[in-house]
Amino acid sequence: MSEIAGPTDLTFPAQAYAEMTACAIDAYPLEACGLMVGLGGAVHRFVACTNEARSARVYAIPGRELLRAERAAEDDGLEVLGVFHSHTHSEAFPSPTDVAQAPDPLWAYVIVTLKREAPESRCFRIVGETITEIPLTVA
């Protein structure tokens, strides 16, 4: 079986990282969600999305918003690198629901937890049932 390619790390510009964490805080007490757009493991921009599930436990990005982000990324010579969502009361680690609904094994999955005073972020690859943490840096 061949290994699935995808980012081995994710680097955010400070502005995009700040936008992502602000999105998590602003959505509280519901989960927030969004997309990271860039190339390779380099995020160029963060795209906030609507959590159409309107839930504190799950998220769902509307298909129209995903398509719009994919088209805009493609127009700029970029791609959707992955998805972000927040955990309002649990650790920044994929839940069984997160693993079950992970749409793309090539994507990076960033989780921001609001469990403590300051937001904390971690990044993962999810391939089937296998969760692998990958480095997340802010440059």
DAWOFEN-V811015 format. One record per residue. RES is the residue in one small letter. OMEGA is omega in radians with two decimals (none if undefined). Layout:
# DAWOFEN-V811015
res: <RES;RES>
omega: <OMEGA;OMEGA>
This chain:
# DAWOFEN-V811015
res: <m;s;e;i;a;g;p;t;d;l;t;f;p;a;q;a;y;a;e;m;t;a;c;a;i;d;a;y;p;l;e;a;c;g;l;m;v;g;l;g;g;a;v;h;r;f;v;a;c;t;n;e;a;r;s;a;r;v;y;a;i;p;g;r;e;l;l;r;a;e;r;a;a;e;d;d;g;l;e;v;l;g;v;f;h;s;h;t;h;s;e;a;f;p;s;p;t;d;v;a;q;a;p;d;p;l;w;a;y;v;i;v;t;l;k;r;e;a;p;e;s;r;c;f;r;i;v;g;e;t;i;t;e;i;p;l;t;v;a>
omega: <3.14;3.12;3.13;3.12;3.12;-3.09;3.07;3.02;-3.14;3.13;3.14;2.86;-3.06;-3.10;-3.13;3.12;3.12;3.11;-3.13;-3.13;3.08;3.10;3.13;-3.12;-3.11;-3.10;-3.10;0.29;3.09;3.02;3.04;3.07;3.13;-3.07;3.03;-3.11;3.13;3.11;-3.13;3.08;-3.10;3.08;3.07;3.13;3.08;3.12;3.09;3.14;3.07;2.99;-3.08;3.05;-3.13;-3.01;3.02;-3.06;-3.11;3.07;3.05;3.10;3.12;-3.13;-3.14;3.13;3.08;3.14;3.12;3.13;3.12;-3.14;3.13;3.11;3.14;3.10;-3.13;-3.12;-3.12;3.09;3.01;-3.11;-3.12;-3.05;3.05;2.90;-3.12;2.96;-3.04;-3.06;-3.11;-3.09;3.08;3.11;-3.09;3.06;3.04;3.09;3.11;-3.13;-3.10;-3.08;3.12;-2.97;-2.99;-3.12;3.09;-3.07;2.92;-3.13;3.14;3.08;3.06;3.10;3.07;-3.07;-3.12;-3.05;-3.13;3.09;3.08;-3.07;3.00;-3.09;-3.07;2.84;3.10;-3.14;-3.05;3.12;-3.06;3.12;3.12;3.09;3.07;-3.10;3.05;3.12;3.07;-3.08;none>
